[in-house]
């Protein structure tokens, strides 16, 4: 099993103690991730026992996934915000066909169509994430150089949640982390991650002393942004968790008129 599950949970707990404003969000993320870890383990065990071949390109194996929906809805009711509790109540009233349709639609498009479906997008992404991550782990890391100009995940087609800077021989190397399956792939920033347009090789970014290992990368062509975590400045950083914890950066970016490329698993 991917060892990063426990690392994510531990980092969320650490940052919850560090940032009081993010304590509730990170606490919920820790509980959610623990639940996802259990689903991942059961999918992994079932796939091995049945010798069933699962693929990112195929339709969802709803027969495998449906049994996990009730416990997921119960988790939201117990641990979620009032808005998510209302969502859980609505989901609990839906029939099997309705729930299947939401999950299949998200799986095909890696998004739902309109902003009014933001709560349903949370349900679909958070529920499907352990399945997508299992398939991604089975396929392995994208080959270096294969997808360096690709802004969508080369494994599942999801949009990136966060960028990551790591030390390399000639400075630092930028990679992107998928918002759905959490695969990481190298990316040469010669164009905007969102719109694909160039900016004469120069893209503005902002930093703050409050989070010295995180920068806000923006594009003035399309008005979108993504946060990038420099792990060379904080070796304990876990990009998907540190991105989620730095809510004030999102607030500031939106006040400046920028829109996030893709919400994280909590819809932030």
C-alpha positions in Angstrom: 0.0 0.0 0.0 1.1 3.5 -0.7 2.9 4.7 2.4 1.9 8.3 1.8 -1.5 7.7 3.5 0.0 7.8 7.0 2.3 10.6 6.1 -0.6 12.7 4.9 -2.6 12.0 8.1 0.4 12.9 10.3 1.1 16.1 8.4 -2.5 17.2 8.7 -2.4 16.7 12.4 0.9 18.6 12.7 -0.4 21.5 10.7 -3.7 21.6 12.6 -1.7 22.2 15.7 0.3 24.9 14.0 -2.5 26.8 12.2 -5.6 27.3 14.5 -7.7 28.8 11.6 -7.3 25.5 9.6 -7.8 23.1 12.6 -11.4 22.1 11.7 -10.6 21.7 8.0 -7.5 19.6 8.7 -9.2 17.6 11.3 -11.9 16.6 8.9 -9.3 15.9 6.2 -7.5 13.6 8.6 -10.7 11.6 9.3 -11.6 11.6 5.6 -8.1 10.3 4.7 -8.2 7.6 7.3 -11.5 6.4 5.8 -10.1 6.6 2.3 -7.1 4.5 3.4 -9.4 1.8 4.6 -11.3 1.8 1.2 -8.0 1.7 -0.6 -6.9 -1.4 1.4 -10.2 -3.2 0.7 -10.1 -2.4 -3.0 -6.5 -3.6 -3.1 -7.4 -6.8 -1.3 -10.5 -7.5 -3.4 -8.6 -7.0 -6.7 -5.9 -9.4 -5.6 -8.3 -12.1 -4.3 -10.4 -11.9 -7.5 -7.6 -11.4 -9.9 -9.8 -8.7 -11.4 -8.1 -6.3 -13.8 -9.1 -2.7 -13.0 -8.2 0.2 -15.4 -8.4 4.0 -15.3 -9.7 4.0 -18.9 -12.7 1.8 -18.1 -16.1 2.5 -16.6 -16.3 2.4 -12.8 -16.7 -1.1 -11.3 -19.7 0.0 -9.3 -20.2 -3.4 -7.9 -16.9 -3.0 -6.0 -17.5 0.6 -5.0 -21.2 0.7 -4.0 -20.8 -1.1 -0.7 -18.5 1.8 0.5 -21.1 4.5 -0.1 -23.2 4.1 3.1 -20.1 4.4 5.4 -18.9 7.4 3.4 -22.2 9.2 3.8 -22.3 8.3 7.5 -18.8 9.8 7.9 -19.9 13.1 6.3 -23.0 13.3 8.6 -20.8 12.7 11.7 -17.7 14.8 10.9 -18.7 17.2 8.1 -19.6 20.9 8.2 -23.3 21.8 8.3 -23.2 22.2 4.5 -21.8 18.7 4.1 -24.3 17.3 6.6 -27.1 18.6 4.4 -25.4 17.1 1.4 -25.2 13.7 3.2 -28.9 13.9 4.0 -29.6 14.5 0.3 -27.4 11.7 -0.8 -29.0 9.3 1.7 -32.4 9.9 0.0 -31.1 9.2 -3.5 -31.6 5.8 -5.1 -28.8 3.7 -6.4 -29.2 4.8 -10.0 -28.9 8.5 -9.0 -25.7 7.9 -7.0 -24.3 5.8 -9.9 -25.0 8.6 -12.4 -23.1 11.2 -10.3 -20.1 9.0 -9.9 -20.0 7.9 -13.5 -20.3 11.4 -14.7 -17.5 12.6 -12.6 -15.3 9.7 -13.6 -15.7 10.3 -17.3 -15.2 14.1 -17.1 -13.1 14.4 -13.9 -15.5 17.2 -13.0 -19.2 18.0 -12.8 -20.7 20.6 -15.1 -21.6 23.6 -13.1 -20.6 25.4 -10.0 -24.0 24.6 -8.4 -22.7 21.0 -8.2 -19.7 21.9 -6.0 -21.0 19.9 -3.1 -21.7 16.9 -5.4 -18.2 17.3 -6.8 -16.8 17.0 -3.3 -18.8 13.8 -2.8 -17.6 12.3 -6.1 -14.0 13.3 -5.8 -13.6 12.3 -2.2 -15.4 9.0 -2.7 -13.5 8.0 -5.9 -10.1 9.2 -4.8 -8.9 6.0 -3.1 -10.0 4.0 -6.2 -8.2 6.4 -8.6 -5.1 6.4 -6.4 -5.0 2.6 -6.3 -5.2 2.4 -10.1 -2.5 5.1 -10.3 -0.2 3.3 -7.9 -0.6 0.1 -10.0 0.4 1.9 -13.2 3.3 3.7 -11.6 4.9 7.1 -11.9 4.6 8.8 -15.4 7.9 8.5 -17.2 10.2 11.6 -17.0 10.0 13.6 -20.2 6.8 12.0 -21.3 4.4 14.6 -20.1 6.5 17.7 -19.2 4.2 20.0 -21.2 0.9 18.2 -20.2 -1.2 20.1 -17.7 -3.7 17.3 -17.1 -2.8 14.2 -15.3 -1.2 11.7 -17.8 -2.7 8.8 -15.8 -6.3 9.7 -15.1 -6.9 13.1 -16.9 -7.6 15.0 -13.7 -6.6 18.6 -13.2 -3.6 19.5 -10.9 -4.3 20.5 -7.3 -0.8 21.8 -6.5 2.7 22.3 -7.8 5.8 21.0 -6.2 9.4 22.2 -6.4 12.1 19.8 -5.6 15.9 20.2 -5.8 17.5 19.0 -9.0 21.0 18.9 -10.4 20.7 22.3 -12.1 18.5 24.1 -9.6 14.9 23.1 -8.9 12.4 20.9 -10.8 8.7 21.7 -11.0 6.1 18.9 -10.9 2.3 18.9 -10.7 0.2 16.7 -8.4 -3.2 15.4 -9.6 -6.2 16.5 -7.6 -7.9 13.1 -8.1 -5.4 10.2 -8.2 -2.5 12.2 -6.6 0.0 11.1 -9.3 2.9 13.5 -9.7 4.5 14.4 -13.1 7.2 16.7 -14.2 6.2 20.0 -15.8 8.2 22.6 -17.7 6.5 25.9 -17.0 6.7 27.3 -20.5 3.0 27.9 -20.6 0.2 28.4 -18.1 -1.0 25.2 -16.4 -4.6 26.3 -17.0 -4.9 28.0 -20.4 -1.8 26.7 -22.1 -0.7 30.2 -23.2 2.9 31.4 -22.8 4.0 34.6 -21.0 7.4 35.3 -22.6 8.8 32.7 -20.2 7.8 34.9 -17.2 4.9 34.0 -14.9 4.2 36.2 -11.9 4.1 34.6 -8.5 3.6 35.9 -4.9 5.1 34.8 -1.6 4.4 35.5 2.0 6.6 35.3 5.1 3.8 33.4 6.8 4.4 30.4 4.5 7.9 30.8 3.2 7.9 27.4 1.4 4.7 28.2 -0.6 4.3 30.5 -3.6 1.2 31.5 -5.5 1.6 31.1 -9.2 -0.8 33.1 -11.3 -1.6 33.7 -15.0 -2.8 37.1 -16.0 -4.0 35.7 -19.4 -6.7 33.5 -17.9 -6.9 34.7 -14.3 -6.2 31.3 -12.8 -3.8 30.3 -10.0 -2.2 27.3 -8.4 -0.1 27.0 -5.3 3.4 25.5 -5.4 5.1 23.9 -2.4 8.9 24.1 -2.3 9.9 21.0 -0.4 13.5 22.0 -0.4 12.5 24.8 2.0 10.5 22.5 4.2 11.5 18.9 4.0 8.5 17.7 6.1 6.0 19.3 3.7 3.4 17.1 2.0 2.2 19.2 -1.0 -1.5 18.1 -1.0 -1.8 18.8 2.7 0.2 22.0 2.9 -1.8 23.3 0.0 -5.0 22.6 1.9 -3.7 24.2 5.1 -2.8 27.6 3.6 -6.4 28.9 3.3 -5.4 32.6 3.7 -3.5 32.4 0.4 -6.6 31.2 -1.4 -8.6 34.1 0.2 -6.1 36.7 -0.9 -5.9 35.2 -4.5 -9.6 35.4 -4.9 -9.7 38.9 -3.5 -7.3 39.8 -6.3 -9.7 38.3 -8.9 -7.9 35.0 -9.5 -9.7 31.7 -9.7 -8.2 28.4 -8.6 -7.4 25.9 -11.3 -8.9 23.1 -9.3 -10.3 22.8 -5.8 -8.7 20.4 -3.4 -10.6 17.4 -2.0 -12.3 19.5 0.6 -13.6 21.9 -2.1 -11.3 24.8 -1.0 
